[in-house]
Amino acid sequence: MKLSLKSAALTLFLLPLAASAEQVPQKQLLTPAGLQMKLKNYSTAYTLAASLSSAGPRDLLMGMAEFRRGRNAEAAVLLGKGLKSYPLLADYAMFYRAEALKRAGSKADAAALLGSLQKEYSDSPLLRKSLLQEADLYFDSENYSEAERAYQKFIEKYPSGSDAVLASYRLAICLEKRGDGKGAAVMLRLLWLNSPGSQQAVAAEADLKRLATAKIDIKPYSAQELFKRASTLYDQRRYDQALASLRIINTKDEKREFADRVALKSGQALLKSKQYQAAEKSMKELAGSDARVATRSEAAYLAARAVEKSGRDEEAFAAYTGVATSFPDSAEADDALLDAAFVRKFQYRPKDTALVLEKLLASYPATKLKQRVIWESGWANYLSGNYVLASEQLKKVTTSEEYREKGLYWQSRAASALGDTAAATESLTLLTREFPCGFYALLLKGTGDTVCQAPLLKEIPVEALPLPDGYERVKGLISLGLTDDASLELSAGKKKLSKGKGDAAIARLYLELGNYNGAMALYNGTMLKRTENSMAWAFLYPKAFGDLVVRYSEAAGIDPSLSFAIMRAESAFTPVATSPVGARGLMQLMPQTAAMVLHEKKIDPERLYDPELNIRLGTKHLRELIDKFGGNQTAVIASYNAGAHNVNRWLKTYANLKGEEFIESIPFSETRDYVKKVLAVQAIYRRLYGMK
């Protein structure tokens, strides 16, 4: 994966800094040679490093440049020098020298060097890697006795993680190679059961079949073990694999209760894998059986969900209300009534929605869903014009942390509609005092600049920020352009020192690494109510990748503030961000979307991690959405998150709703919150950076 870095200079946007940062020049960490290393210009980095006066940085950087361009013998020599001349980073020199020796064919020397690293630098962030690397060297050299020892040591120290799964698999192979086929089978069996989503589980399954053919006794899987494995796959969102695992469970000799659990989990997996017809059929059969009441009620509820997912709204409404009627004391009854209300809500039938919610509150006054139901009741009554009841219900939810902000805003709107100016003013006063930079406060025309007192930021180079005391290893790695290693070291250093929250000096280290997300995380939760706290504003709302964003936004004819807001919501400015569904990069583009924007059949997904390409395609995609929705920015933002098909349906259903009423009615909670976040952040960027 290659990231394009078009500019060496990082800038932050701040008001004039405190005297300590403004008047005292700060050291620029990145050396010219380090810059070339960071840009992957290894030949130039080598040449520039040779002129460094300090032997330690010179030897380490020259060695790393040789290593990166595949000159392993030369790298091993230079890194050997760096090991002695640069004690501050000797463990890094040692680790990469071992890697160079391995690539050069000296595996025994490499393994010995890694063993020394573990003894001499037991607190190094490279310890985990070195332990596994040593074991792998023995394994690749077919020294299975030493490999077994090393893998066992690794697993004891690091029992979880994908590398632990790999180590467990290779440990099993070591056991087999050393003649312990039964021990290998036990380990492979456990791996297949406990890490079902891993590549090693696939290999373990094949190995177990091979061992069985060789007459190795393998304990059969119990139904309970298979169910646990299927549940793990389900929790990992591997629904098709979960279904396949559930289908091989033989429940013939199991208790009825267990068989019903398998059936219910199968219904859930069918729903998640969008096999709605099969889910409906199986759950209706279970609901109509002689199973326990709790099982039948859950099955009936799942069947109702399958009907709704199939697009048969009226049948779904009847099915949901039927659950509450047939199983009034069940755990699903109140959920079913709420879902019935949502069917009416998404049909834009607010009066009918309010009636169902009223029934829910009357039937289940102690429901765990109470705050949500009261909010939905207030909203439905507001949309239906019953402002008296709307105001009453919305006022109730202002006591809830989750609903207070929007409760205050819409209660003020309901009170205003009733002519109760005093109540409306009181709610708005509380709203702007407690949530001055939130979505709802920024909606208030003419008050955004005075309520949300975001300062106008001025540009200042990152090197003008203070450097933290300590963190010398991080600084050293940054200066050499070894950003991945510096990131590892910084993460380890923060854990050891237990400091960093709201620390601008540590934030500078993150910015030196191009890690805007790390700097943002230091300031999450900071109260942004005053212009004096310019540092927090700048870190929380950075003008990240600013040149690229402005250039491509203007080329696409869109407001750069929208691009910044989308990027912040999508990836928190992380170039290598990847979503569970495969969206990639700063603006979280799906490969198929990127290919369409490029007018190509397909695109290598790895290319989307390049900041420049991702921003160029993301801004072009925004332009296409703006054209598609006639400049309706709410629809554009919602479509970026939920897709144009869904937004077109919502625009049709809620055609009579405008502005914030439409936003509040978006059916998908994720998209609803996403739109609010993007619009609020866009307004803040406009204020901070004087954007139009």
C-alpha positions as CSV (number, residue, x, y, z in Angstrom):
1,M,0.0,0.0,0.0
2,K,1.5,3.3,-1.0
3,L,0.4,6.7,0.4
4,S,1.1,9.8,-1.6
5,L,2.4,12.7,0.6
6,K,2.5,15.8,-1.5
7,S,3.8,18.2,1.1
8,A,6.3,17.9,3.8
9,A,5.0,20.9,5.7
10,L,2.3,20.3,8.2
11,T,0.4,23.2,9.5
12,L,-2.1,23.7,12.2
13,F,-4.6,26.6,12.5
14,L,-4.6,28.4,15.8
15,L,-5.0,31.8,17.3
16,P,-1.7,33.2,18.6
17,L,-0.2,30.7,21.0
18,A,0.8,31.3,24.5
19,A,4.2,32.9,24.9
20,S,6.0,29.7,25.6
21,A,5.0,28.3,22.3
22,E,4.9,31.5,20.3
23,Q,8.2,33.1,21.4
24,V,10.4,30.1,21.8
25,P,11.4,28.5,18.5
26,Q,10.7,24.8,18.5
27,K,12.9,22.2,16.9
28,Q,11.8,20.8,13.5
29,L,11.9,17.0,14.1
30,L,11.9,15.7,10.5
31,T,15.3,15.8,8.9
32,P,15.7,16.2,5.1
33,A,16.9,12.6,5.0
34,G,14.0,11.5,7.2
35,L,11.6,13.3,4.8
36,Q,12.9,11.3,1.9
37,M,12.5,8.1,3.9
38,K,8.9,9.1,4.7
39,L,8.3,9.7,1.1
40,K,9.8,6.3,0.2
41,N,12.6,7.9,-1.8
42,Y,15.1,5.5,-0.3
43,S,18.1,6.2,-2.6
44,T,17.9,9.9,-1.8
45,A,17.4,9.2,1.9
46,Y,20.5,7.1,1.9
47,T,22.6,9.8,0.2
48,L,21.3,12.5,2.6
49,A,21.8,10.3,5.6
50,A,25.4,9.8,4.8
51,S,26.0,13.5,5.4
52,L,24.6,13.4,8.9
53,S,27.1,14.4,11.6
54,S,25.8,12.1,14.3
55,A,26.9,8.5,13.8
56,G,23.8,6.9,15.4
57,P,21.1,8.4,13.3
58,R,23.4,8.2,10.3
59,D,24.0,4.4,10.6
60,L,20.4,3.6,11.5
61,L,18.8,5.7,8.7
62,M,21.3,4.4,6.0
63,G,20.7,0.9,7.2
64,M,16.9,1.3,7.0
65,A,17.2,2.9,3.5
66,E,19.2,-0.1,2.3
67,F,16.7,-2.5,4.0
68,R,13.7,-0.8,2.4
69,R,15.2,-1.0,-1.1
70,G,16.1,-4.7,-0.7
71,R,19.8,-4.4,-0.2
72,N,19.8,-6.8,2.8
73,A,23.5,-7.6,3.2
74,E,24.4,-4.0,3.2
75,A,21.5,-3.2,5.5
76,A,22.7,-5.8,8.0
77,V,26.1,-4.3,8.2
78,L,24.9,-0.7,8.7
79,L,22.2,-1.7,11.2
80,G,24.9,-3.6,13.1
81,K,26.7,-0.3,13.4
82,G,23.6,1.5,14.4
83,L,23.0,-1.1,17.1
84,K,26.2,0.1,18.8
85,S,26.2,3.8,17.8
86,Y,22.6,4.6,18.5
87,P,21.7,3.0,21.9
88,L,18.5,5.1,22.1
89,L,17.0,3.0,19.3
90,A,19.2,-0.1,19.5
91,D,16.2,-2.4,19.7
92,Y,14.9,-1.1,16.4
93,A,18.4,-1.5,14.8
94,M,18.5,-5.0,16.2
95,F,15.0,-6.0,15.0
96,Y,15.5,-4.8,11.4
97,R,19.0,-6.2,11.3
98,A,17.5,-9.6,12.1
99,E,14.9,-9.1,9.3
100,A,17.7,-8.2,6.9
101,L,19.7,-11.3,7.9
102,K,16.7,-13.5,7.4
103,R,16.1,-12.1,3.9
104,A,19.8,-12.6,3.2
105,G,19.5,-16.3,4.2
106,S,21.2,-16.1,7.6
107,K,18.2,-17.4,9.5
108,A,20.1,-18.8,12.4
109,D,21.9,-15.5,13.0
110,A,18.6,-13.7,12.7
111,A,17.0,-15.9,15.3
112,A,19.9,-15.5,17.7
113,L,19.7,-11.7,17.3
114,L,15.9,-11.7,18.1
115,G,16.6,-13.8,21.2
116,S,19.1,-11.2,22.3
117,L,16.5,-8.4,21.7
118,Q,14.1,-10.1,24.0
119,K,16.6,-10.4,26.8
120,E,18.1,-7.0,26.5
121,Y,15.0,-5.0,25.7
122,S,12.2,-6.8,27.5
123,D,10.0,-3.6,27.5
124,S,10.4,-2.8,23.8
125,P,7.3,-2.3,21.8
126,L,9.0,-4.7,19.3
127,L,8.9,-7.6,21.8
128,R,5.7,-9.1,20.5
129,K,6.9,-9.0,16.9
130,S,10.3,-10.3,17.8
131,L,8.9,-13.3,19.7
132,L,6.7,-14.3,16.7
133,Q,9.4,-13.6,14.2
134,E,11.9,-15.8,16.1
135,A,9.4,-18.7,16.2
136,D,8.7,-18.3,12.5
137,L,12.4,-18.4,11.7
138,Y,12.7,-21.7,13.5
139,F,9.5,-23.0,11.8
140,D,10.7,-22.0,8.3
141,S,14.1,-23.6,9.0
142,E,12.2,-26.8,10.0
143,N,13.6,-26.7,13.5
144,Y,10.3,-27.7,14.9
145,S,11.6,-28.4,18.4
146,E,12.8,-24.7,18.9
147,A,9.7,-23.4,17.0
148,E,7.4,-25.3,19.4
149,R,9.2,-23.7,22.3
150,A,9.0,-20.3,20.8
151,Y,5.4,-20.5,19.8
152,Q,4.4,-21.8,23.2
153,K,6.2,-18.8,24.8
154,F,4.5,-16.4,22.5
155,I,1.0,-17.8,23.2
156,E,1.6,-17.7,27.0
157,K,2.5,-14.1,26.8
158,Y,0.0,-13.0,24.1
159,P,-3.0,-15.4,24.3
160,S,-5.3,-13.3,22.1
161,G,-5.1,-11.6,18.7
162,S,-4.8,-12.7,15.1
163,D,-1.1,-13.4,15.6
164,A,-1.9,-15.7,18.5
165,V,-4.2,-17.7,16.3
166,L,-1.4,-18.0,13.7
167,A,1.0,-19.0,16.4
168,S,-1.4,-21.7,17.7
169,Y,-1.9,-23.1,14.3
170,R,1.9,-23.3,13.7
171,L,2.4,-24.8,17.1
172,A,-0.1,-27.6,16.1
173,I,1.9,-28.2,13.0
174,C,5.1,-28.4,15.1
175,L,3.5,-31.0,17.3
176,E,2.6,-33.1,14.2
177,K,6.0,-32.8,12.7
178,R,7.5,-34.0,15.9
179,G,5.3,-37.1,16.0
180,D,2.5,-35.9,18.3
181,G,-0.4,-36.2,15.9
182,K,-2.9,-36.5,18.7
183,G,-1.7,-33.3,20.4
184,A,-1.8,-31.6,17.0
185,A,-5.4,-32.7,16.5
186,V,-6.4,-31.4,19.9
187,M,-5.0,-27.9,19.1
188,L,-6.4,-27.8,15.6
189,R,-9.8,-28.8,16.9
190,L,-9.8,-26.0,19.4
191,L,-8.6,-23.5,16.8
192,W,-11.4,-24.5,14.5
193,L,-14.0,-24.1,17.3
194,N,-12.7,-21.0,18.9
195,S,-11.4,-18.9,15.9
196,P,-13.9,-19.9,13.2
197,G,-13.5,-16.7,11.1
198,S,-9.7,-17.0,10.7
199,Q,-7.8,-18.3,7.7
200,Q,-6.1,-20.8,10.1
201,A,-9.5,-22.3,10.9
202,V,-9.9,-23.2,7.2
203,A,-6.5,-24.7,7.1
204,A,-7.2,-26.5,10.4
205,E,-10.3,-28.1,9.0
206,A,-8.3,-29.6,6.1
207,D,-5.5,-30.7,8.4
208,L,-8.0,-32.5,10.7
209,K,-9.4,-34.4,7.7
210,R,-5.9,-35.4,6.8
211,L,-5.1,-36.5,10.3
212,A,-8.3,-38.5,10.5
213,T,-7.3,-40.3,7.3
214,A,-4.0,-41.1,9.0
215,K,-6.0,-42.9,11.7
216,I,-5.5,-40.1,14.3
217,D,-8.3,-40.2,16.8
218,I,-10.2,-36.9,16.8
219,K,-12.9,-36.2,19.3
220,P,-16.3,-35.6,17.6
221,Y,-17.8,-32.1,18.0
222,S,-20.7,-31.9,20.4
223,A,-23.8,-30.0,19.4
224,Q,-23.1,-27.4,22.1
225,E,-19.6,-26.8,20.7
226,L,-21.0,-26.4,17.2
227,F,-23.6,-24.0,18.4
228,K,-21.0,-21.9,20.2
229,R,-18.9,-21.8,17.1
230,A,-21.9,-20.7,15.0
231,S,-22.8,-18.0,17.6
232,T,-19.2,-16.7,17.3
233,L,-19.5,-16.4,13.5
234,Y,-22.9,-14.7,14.0
235,D,-21.3,-12.1,16.4
236,Q,-18.6,-11.5,13.8
237,R,-21.2,-10.8,11.2
238,R,-20.3,-13.8,9.2
239,Y,-24.0,-14.8,8.8
240,D,-23.6,-17.2,5.9
241,Q,-20.9,-19.1,7.7
242,A,-23.0,-19.1,10.8
243,L,-25.9,-20.6,8.9
244,A,-23.7,-23.3,7.5
245,S,-22.4,-24.2,11.0
246,L,-26.0,-24.2,12.4
247,R,-27.2,-26.6,9.7
248,I,-24.7,-29.3,10.6
249,I,-25.8,-29.5,14.2
250,N,-27.7,-32.7,14.9
251,T,-30.3,-31.9,17.5
252,K,-32.0,-35.3,17.4
253,D,-30.7,-36.5,20.7
254,E,-30.6,-33.0,22.4
255,K,-33.2,-31.5,24.7
256,R,-36.1,-29.6,23.1
257,E,-34.9,-26.3,24.6
258,F,-31.5,-26.6,22.9
259,A,-33.0,-27.5,19.6
260,D,-35.3,-24.4,19.8
261,R,-32.2,-22.2,20.5
262,V,-30.6,-23.5,17.4
263,A,-33.8,-22.8,15.4
264,L,-34.0,-19.3,16.8
265,K,-30.4,-18.5,16.0
266,S,-30.9,-19.9,12.5
267,G,-33.8,-17.5,12.1
268,Q,-31.7,-14.6,13.2
269,A,-28.9,-15.6,10.8
270,L,-31.4,-15.9,7.9
271,L,-32.7,-12.4,8.7
272,K,-29.2,-10.9,8.8
273,S,-28.2,-12.7,5.5
274,K,-31.4,-11.2,3.9
275,Q,-33.1,-14.5,3.3
276,Y,-36.4,-13.1,4.5
277,Q,-38.7,-15.7,2.9
278,A,-36.8,-18.6,4.6
279,A,-36.6,-16.7,7.9
280,E,-40.4,-16.0,7.8
281,K,-41.2,-19.6,7.0
282,S,-39.0,-21.2,9.7
283,M,-40.0,-18.7,12.4
284,K,-43.7,-19.0,11.8
285,E,-43.4,-22.8,12.1
286,L,-41.6,-22.4,15.4
287,A,-44.1,-19.8,16.7
288,G,-46.9,-22.2,15.9
289,S,-45.3,-25.2,17.5
290,D,-45.6,-26.6,21.1
291,A,-42.4,-25.0,22.2
292,R,-42.1,-22.9,25.3
293,V,-44.0,-19.7,25.4
294,A,-40.7,-17.6,25.5
295,T,-39.5,-19.5,22.4
296,R,-42.7,-19.0,20.5
297,S,-43.0,-15.3,21.3
298,E,-39.4,-14.7,20.1
299,A,-40.0,-16.7,16.9
300,A,-43.2,-14.7,16.2
301,Y,-41.3,-11.5,16.7
302,L,-38.6,-12.6,14.3
303,A,-41.2,-13.7,11.8
304,A,-42.8,-10.2,11.9
305,R,-39.4,-8.7,11.3
306,A,-39.0,-10.9,8.2
307,V,-42.3,-9.8,6.9
308,E,-41.4,-6.1,7.4
309,K,-38.0,-6.7,5.7
310,S,-39.9,-8.2,2.7
311,G,-41.6,-4.9,2.2
312,R,-45.1,-6.0,3.3
313,D,-45.9,-3.2,5.7
314,E,-49.5,-3.9,6.5
315,E,-48.8,-7.6,7.2
316,A,-45.9,-6.5,9.3
317,F,-48.0,-4.2,11.3
318,A,-50.5,-6.9,12.0
319,A,-47.7,-9.4,12.8
320,Y,-46.1,-7.0,15.3
321,T,-49.4,-6.1,17.1
322,G,-50.2,-9.8,17.0
323,V,-47.1,-10.6,19.1
324,A,-48.3,-8.2,21.8
325,T,-51.8,-9.6,21.7
326,S,-50.8,-13.3,21.7
327,F,-47.8,-12.9,24.1
328,P,-48.6,-9.9,26.2
329,D,-46.3,-10.9,29.0
330,S,-43.3,-11.7,26.8
331,A,-40.0,-9.9,26.6
332,E,-40.8,-9.0,23.0
333,A,-44.3,-7.5,23.5
334,D,-43.2,-3.9,24.0
335,D,-40.5,-4.1,21.3
336,A,-43.2,-5.4,18.9
337,L,-45.5,-2.5,19.6
338,L,-42.7,-0.1,19.1
339,D,-41.8,-1.7,15.8
340,A,-45.5,-1.5,14.8
341,A,-45.4,2.2,15.6
342,F,-42.3,2.5,13.4
343,V,-44.2,0.9,10.5
344,R,-46.7,3.7,10.7
345,K,-44.0,6.3,11.3
346,F,-42.1,5.3,8.1
347,Q,-45.4,5.5,6.2
348,Y,-45.7,9.1,7.5
349,R,-48.9,8.4,9.4
350,P,-48.1,10.4,12.6
351,K,-51.5,10.2,14.1
352,D,-51.6,6.4,13.8
353,T,-48.0,6.3,15.1
354,A,-49.0,8.3,18.2
355,L,-52.0,6.0,18.9
356,V,-49.8,2.9,18.9
357,L,-47.2,4.6,21.2
358,E,-50.0,5.6,23.5
359,K,-51.1,2.0,23.7
360,L,-47.6,0.9,24.4
361,L,-47.2,3.3,27.3
362,A,-50.5,2.4,28.7
363,S,-49.9,-1.4,28.5
364,Y,-46.3,-1.3,29.6
365,P,-45.7,1.7,31.9
366,A,-42.5,0.3,33.2
367,T,-41.0,-0.7,29.8
368,K,-37.3,-0.4,29.4
369,L,-38.0,1.5,26.2
370,K,-39.8,4.3,28.1
371,Q,-37.6,7.3,27.2
372,R,-37.5,6.3,23.6
373,V,-41.2,5.7,23.4
374,I,-41.9,9.1,25.0
375,W,-39.6,10.8,22.5
376,E,-41.3,9.1,19.6
377,S,-44.7,10.0,21.0
378,G,-43.7,13.6,21.3
379,W,-42.4,13.6,17.8
380,A,-45.4,11.9,16.3
381,N,-47.8,14.3,18.0
382,Y,-45.7,17.3,16.8
383,L,-45.9,16.1,13.2
384,S,-49.7,15.5,13.6
385,G,-50.2,19.0,14.9
386,N,-51.1,18.0,18.5
387,Y,-48.7,20.5,20.0
388,V,-50.2,20.3,23.5
389,L,-49.3,16.7,23.9
390,A,-46.1,17.1,21.9
391,S,-44.9,19.8,24.3
392,E,-45.8,17.6,27.3
393,Q,-44.0,14.6,26.0
394,L,-40.9,16.4,24.7
395,K,-40.5,18.2,28.0
396,K,-40.4,14.8,29.8
397,V,-37.4,13.6,27.7
398,T,-35.3,16.7,28.6
399,T,-34.4,14.9,31.8
400,S,-32.7,12.2,29.7
401,E,-29.1,12.8,28.7
402,E,-29.7,10.9,25.5
403,Y,-32.7,13.0,24.4
404,R,-32.1,16.3,26.2
405,E,-30.6,18.3,23.3
406,K,-33.3,17.5,20.7
407,G,-36.0,17.4,23.4
408,L,-35.2,21.0,24.2
409,Y,-35.2,22.1,20.6
410,W,-38.5,20.5,19.6
411,Q,-40.2,21.4,22.9
412,S,-39.4,25.0,22.1
413,R,-40.9,24.5,18.6
414,A,-44.0,23.0,20.0
415,A,-44.4,25.7,22.7
416,S,-43.9,28.3,20.0
417,A,-46.6,26.8,17.9
418,L,-48.9,27.1,20.9
419,G,-48.0,30.7,21.4
420,D,-46.2,30.0,24.6
421,T,-43.2,32.3,24.0
422,A,-41.9,32.1,27.6
423,A,-41.7,28.3,27.5
424,A,-40.1,28.4,24.0
425,T,-37.5,30.9,25.1
426,E,-36.7,29.0,28.3
427,S,-36.0,25.8,26.3
428,L,-33.9,27.6,23.7
429,T,-31.9,29.4,26.4
430,L,-31.1,26.0,28.0
431,L,-30.3,24.5,24.6
432,T,-27.8,27.2,23.6
433,R,-26.2,27.3,27.0
434,E,-25.7,23.5,27.2
435,F,-25.1,22.6,23.5
436,P,-23.8,25.8,21.9
437,C,-22.1,24.1,19.0
438,G,-24.6,21.2,18.5
439,F,-26.7,20.7,15.5
440,Y,-29.9,22.2,17.0
441,A,-28.2,25.4,18.3
442,L,-26.6,25.9,14.9
443,L,-30.0,25.7,13.3
444,L,-31.1,28.9,15.0
445,K,-30.8,31.6,12.3
446,G,-28.6,34.5,13.3
447,T,-27.3,33.0,16.5
448,G,-24.7,30.5,15.2
449,D,-21.8,33.0,15.5
450,T,-22.8,34.3,18.9
451,V,-23.8,31.0,20.5
452,C,-21.1,28.7,19.1
453,Q,-18.1,31.0,19.8
454,A,-15.6,29.2,17.5
455,P,-12.6,31.4,16.9
456,L,-11.2,32.4,13.5
457,L,-8.0,30.3,13.3
458,K,-4.8,31.5,11.8
459,E,-2.2,29.3,10.2
460,I,0.8,28.3,12.1
461,P,3.5,25.6,11.3
462,V,3.3,22.5,13.4
463,E,6.9,22.9,14.5
464,A,5.9,26.0,16.4
465,L,4.0,23.8,18.8
466,P,5.8,22.8,22.0
467,L,7.6,19.4,22.1
468,P,6.8,17.2,25.1
469,D,9.4,16.3,27.8
470,G,10.5,12.7,27.3
471,Y,9.4,10.7,24.3
472,E,12.9,10.9,23.0
473,R,12.6,7.6,21.2
474,V,9.4,8.8,19.4
475,K,11.2,12.0,18.4
476,G,14.2,10.1,17.2
477,L,12.1,7.8,15.0
478,I,10.1,10.8,13.6
479,S,13.3,12.6,12.7
480,L,14.3,9.6,10.6
481,G,11.0,9.3,8.8
482,L,10.2,5.9,10.4
483,T,6.6,6.8,11.0
484,D,5.2,3.3,11.5
485,D,7.7,2.6,14.2
486,A,7.2,6.1,15.7
487,S,3.5,5.4,15.9
488,L,4.1,2.1,17.7
489,E,6.5,3.8,20.1
490,L,4.1,6.7,20.8
491,S,1.3,4.3,21.6
492,A,3.5,2.4,24.0
493,G,4.8,5.5,25.6
494,K,1.4,6.9,26.4
495,K,0.4,3.7,28.1
496,K,3.5,3.7,30.3
497,L,3.4,7.4,31.2
498,S,-0.4,7.6,31.6
499,K,-0.5,11.2,30.3
500,G,-1.6,13.0,27.2
501,K,-5.2,14.0,27.6
502,G,-5.4,17.6,26.3
503,D,-1.7,17.8,25.9
504,A,-0.7,19.9,22.9
505,A,2.9,18.7,23.0
506,I,1.9,15.1,22.6
507,A,-0.7,16.2,20.0
508,R,2.2,17.7,18.0
509,L,3.9,14.2,17.9
510,Y,0.7,12.8,16.4
511,L,0.6,15.6,13.8
512,E,4.3,15.0,12.9
513,L,3.1,11.5,12.1
514,G,0.2,12.7,10.0
515,N,-2.1,11.2,12.6
516,Y,-4.9,13.8,13.0
517,N,-7.2,11.2,14.6
518,G,-4.7,10.6,17.4
519,A,-4.4,14.4,18.1
520,M,-8.2,14.7,18.0
521,A,-8.6,11.9,20.5
522,L,-6.5,13.8,23.1
523,Y,-9.1,16.6,23.1
524,N,-12.3,14.6,22.8
525,G,-14.6,15.8,25.6
526,T,-13.1,19.2,25.8
527,M,-15.7,21.9,26.4
528,L,-15.6,24.2,23.4
529,K,-17.6,27.2,24.7
530,R,-15.0,29.9,24.5
531,T,-12.8,31.3,21.8
532,E,-9.8,31.3,24.2
533,N,-9.4,27.5,23.8
534,S,-8.1,27.8,20.3
535,M,-5.8,24.8,20.7
536,A,-8.7,22.4,21.3
537,W,-10.6,23.8,18.4
538,A,-7.7,23.3,16.0
539,F,-7.0,19.8,17.1
540,L,-10.7,18.7,17.1
541,Y,-11.4,20.4,13.7
542,P,-8.1,20.3,11.8
543,K,-7.8,21.5,8.3
544,A,-6.3,18.0,7.5
545,F,-5.0,17.4,4.0
546,G,-6.0,21.0,3.4
547,D,-4.3,21.7,0.1
548,L,-5.8,18.5,-1.4
549,V,-9.3,19.1,0.0
550,V,-9.4,22.7,-1.2
551,R,-8.0,22.0,-4.6
552,Y,-10.3,19.1,-5.4
553,S,-13.4,20.6,-3.8
554,E,-13.0,23.8,-5.8
555,A,-12.4,21.7,-8.9
556,A,-15.7,19.9,-8.3
557,G,-17.5,23.1,-7.5
558,I,-18.4,22.2,-3.9
559,D,-17.8,23.9,-0.5
560,P,-14.5,22.6,1.1
561,S,-16.3,22.8,4.4
562,L,-18.6,20.0,3.3
563,S,-15.6,17.9,2.2
564,F,-13.9,18.4,5.6
565,A,-17.1,17.6,7.5
566,I,-17.7,14.4,5.5
567,M,-14.1,13.3,5.9
568,R,-14.2,13.9,9.6
569,A,-17.4,11.9,10.0
570,E,-16.3,9.1,7.8
571,S,-12.7,8.4,8.8
572,A,-11.7,11.0,11.4
573,F,-8.9,11.8,8.8
574,T,-7.4,8.3,8.9
575,P,-6.1,7.5,5.4
576,V,-6.1,3.7,6.0
577,A,-9.6,3.5,7.5
578,T,-11.6,0.5,6.4
579,S,-15.2,-0.2,7.3
580,P,-16.8,-3.6,8.0
581,V,-18.4,-3.5,4.5
582,G,-15.2,-2.5,2.7
583,A,-15.4,1.3,2.3
584,R,-11.9,2.6,2.3
585,G,-9.8,5.7,2.9
586,L,-10.4,9.3,4.0
587,M,-13.8,9.6,2.5
588,Q,-14.7,6.0,2.9
589,L,-15.4,5.1,-0.7
590,M,-16.6,1.7,-1.8
591,P,-14.5,0.2,-4.6
592,Q,-17.5,0.0,-6.9
593,T,-18.4,3.6,-6.3
594,A,-14.9,4.7,-7.0
595,A,-14.8,2.7,-10.2
596,M,-18.0,4.4,-11.4
597,V,-16.7,7.9,-10.6
598,L,-13.6,7.0,-12.6
599,H,-15.7,5.5,-15.4
600,E,-13.8,2.2,-15.1
601,K,-15.1,-1.4,-14.6
602,K,-13.2,-1.9,-11.4
603,I,-10.4,-0.4,-9.3
604,D,-7.8,-1.9,-7.1
605,P,-9.2,-1.3,-3.6
606,E,-5.7,-0.6,-2.2
607,R,-5.5,2.5,-4.3
608,L,-8.3,4.1,-2.2
609,Y,-5.8,4.4,0.7
610,D,-4.0,7.1,-1.3
611,P,-5.2,10.4,0.2
612,E,-5.0,12.4,-3.0
613,L,-6.9,9.8,-5.1
614,N,-9.5,9.3,-2.4
615,I,-10.2,13.0,-1.9
616,R,-10.3,13.6,-5.7
617,L,-12.9,10.8,-6.2
618,G,-14.8,11.6,-3.0
619,T,-15.3,15.2,-4.0
620,K,-16.3,14.2,-7.5
621,H,-18.8,11.8,-6.0
622,L,-20.2,14.6,-3.9
623,R,-20.6,16.7,-7.0
624,E,-22.5,13.9,-8.7
625,L,-24.9,13.6,-5.7
626,I,-25.4,17.4,-5.6
627,D,-26.4,17.3,-9.3
628,K,-28.6,14.2,-8.7
629,F,-30.5,15.9,-5.8
630,G,-30.7,19.3,-7.3
631,G,-28.5,20.9,-4.7
632,N,-30.5,19.5,-1.7
633,Q,-27.6,19.2,0.7
634,T,-29.5,17.2,3.3
635,A,-30.3,14.6,0.6
636,V,-26.7,14.6,-0.6
637,I,-25.3,14.0,2.9
638,A,-27.9,11.3,3.7
639,S,-27.2,9.6,0.3
640,Y,-23.5,9.6,1.0
641,N,-24.2,7.5,4.1
642,A,-27.3,5.4,3.1
643,G,-27.4,5.4,-0.7
644,A,-29.5,7.3,-3.2
645,H,-32.2,4.6,-3.4
646,N,-33.1,5.0,0.2
647,V,-33.0,8.8,0.1
648,N,-35.3,8.9,-3.0
649,R,-37.8,6.8,-1.1
650,W,-37.6,9.0,2.0
651,L,-38.0,12.2,-0.2
652,K,-41.2,10.7,-1.6
653,T,-42.6,9.5,1.7
654,Y,-41.8,12.8,3.6
655,A,-42.4,15.1,0.7
656,N,-44.3,17.5,3.0
657,L,-41.5,17.8,5.5
658,K,-38.8,20.4,5.1
659,G,-35.4,21.0,6.6
660,E,-34.9,19.8,10.1
661,E,-38.3,18.1,10.2
662,F,-37.2,15.9,7.3
663,I,-33.9,15.2,9.0
664,E,-35.5,14.2,12.3
665,S,-37.8,11.8,10.3
666,I,-35.0,9.9,8.5
667,P,-35.8,6.2,9.3
668,F,-32.2,5.0,9.7
669,S,-30.9,6.2,13.0
670,E,-27.3,6.0,11.8
671,T,-28.0,8.2,8.8
672,R,-30.1,10.6,10.9
673,D,-27.3,11.2,13.3
674,Y,-24.8,11.3,10.5
675,V,-26.6,14.1,8.7
676,K,-26.8,16.1,11.9
677,K,-23.1,15.6,12.6
678,V,-22.0,16.6,9.1
679,L,-24.1,19.7,9.0
680,A,-23.0,20.9,12.4
681,V,-19.3,20.2,11.7
682,Q,-19.6,22.0,8.3
683,A,-20.9,25.1,10.1
684,I,-18.0,24.9,12.5
685,Y,-15.5,24.6,9.8
686,R,-16.9,27.6,8.0
687,R,-16.6,29.7,11.2
688,L,-13.1,28.4,12.1
689,Y,-11.5,28.9,8.7
690,G,-13.6,31.7,7.2
691,M,-15.0,29.4,4.5
692,K,-18.1,30.5,2.6
